[in-house]
Amino acid sequence: SLVEDLGYSSDYLEALCFLIIGNETLNNNPSNVPNATGAKGFAILGQISPVLRKR
């Protein structure tokens, strides 16, 4: 497959995609593709929800 030709195992493709999207979200970068999805514009995907712990 093309993914494996690039040196990546296809077993890890989904995890790699989530890693990239998560990194873009942490850096406030849009990571959608409006031309491919029909979205009206670029958007930051996901939400970072910190856990507040009581001591």
Phi, psi and omega in degrees: 000162180299320180300315180289330175296333179275357177098011179250143175283134179294342177295335184254008185300313181297316179298320179297319178297317178294325177298316180295314180297317178298318178297317179295321178297315179300330182261013179056039177252135176295145182225017174266172180234090185305323180295331181272331186256344184085008178296155181285340180189183179286150181214148172277126184266142176087178180214135176265120182241099180292148178266125177264121183249137175273143177256000000 
